[in-house]
Amino acid sequence: MEADLKPIQGDRFQPTGFPDIGPATYQLPDGTRKLLVESAQSTANRLESAIVGPDSDLIPELKGLSYVKARLSGATDAQTNSLIEAHRINSPYIITDDTFKEAFQKEADYYKGKPIDWRKIAKTLFKYDVNSLLHGLFLANLEDGRVKIPRALSGFIEASDVREVVSGGVKNNPIDPSGTIRAAEYDKDVYGNVPYQRVEFTAGHIRAYFNMDIGLIKSYELGEHATDLLIALGLYKIRKFFHDGLRLRTACDLQVGNGDVRITEPGGVSLPAMAELLAIVQDKIKACSALFADPPVMEIDTKTVKKTEKKETE
């Protein structure tokens, strides 16, 4: 799948940046200059957040999907869940719970020194955290860390024929531009006038790419309804990303340009509208209810402590 994008206003946009290297620019053998606007990692995060509401929980429209919620106590009284944790159920706040860990291992039949049955792994992941089968998983914190599920849904955004737009600005201090007058309890070099430079880009065209590994999803042998749910849910996330997720950052607010999202392979297929995909997902959630945990949102309690530096002993 792919779609042409353009800035909502003007021609400039700010790409993703990486520590130490800045924007990811590169050049094709024919000399075309290209730019990575959004990486596969960042796009995966945005697709995951497409079904997360402002309360960091699942949106009501998709009630019934499986995931794990953790209530934290001790050093913090916060809550988290496998929808927002960086490594989903591999989060230490989740996988360290003895009850959940034992249940997962037993149902997945996953133990150190024993061959892995990937169909059982997939069935167990579908039961407890269905999104892990779309976005991938590395259970590094469980047993000997052999469970690795690749992404079935992936995407990125590139720009071609790019040119830098160099500008700048200054952070003004209306009291003391030199920065010598400071608050008595805060002595860091954040005072005074601070000039800075800014690099944005223009491009001949910007294009978003997505792909879904249907073969991988089918290989899990979860049954017709579960397979259909994973495919429809992935497509729904893509639609929702284009609908309300294209403000990638302050200076990178994009919109779909010419035409709609195109399915390039297989040919002769068009992407259903978001409302149609939502209806399919909701229907398949009901059809798969027996495959999810009961209730589908498993809640656990995790005690936390604050790490303290160990004193050196002689």
Buried (B, 14 or more C-beta within 10 A) or exposed (E): BBBBBBBEEEEBBBBBEEEEEEBBBEEEEEEEBBBBBBBBEBBBBBBBBBBBEEEEBBBEEBEBBBBBBBBBEEEEEEBBBBBBBEBBBBBEBBBBBEEBBEBBBEBBEBEEEEEBEBEBBBBBBBBBBBBBBBBBBBBBBBBEEBBEBEBBBBBBBBBBEBEEBEEEEEEEBEEEBEBEEBEEEEEEEEBBEBEEEEBBBBBEBBBBBBBBBBEBBEBBEBBEBBBBBBBBBBBBBBBBBBEEBBEBEEEBBBEBEEEEBEBEEEEEEEBBEBEBBBBBBBBBBEBBEEBBBEEBBBEBEBEBEEEEEEEEEE
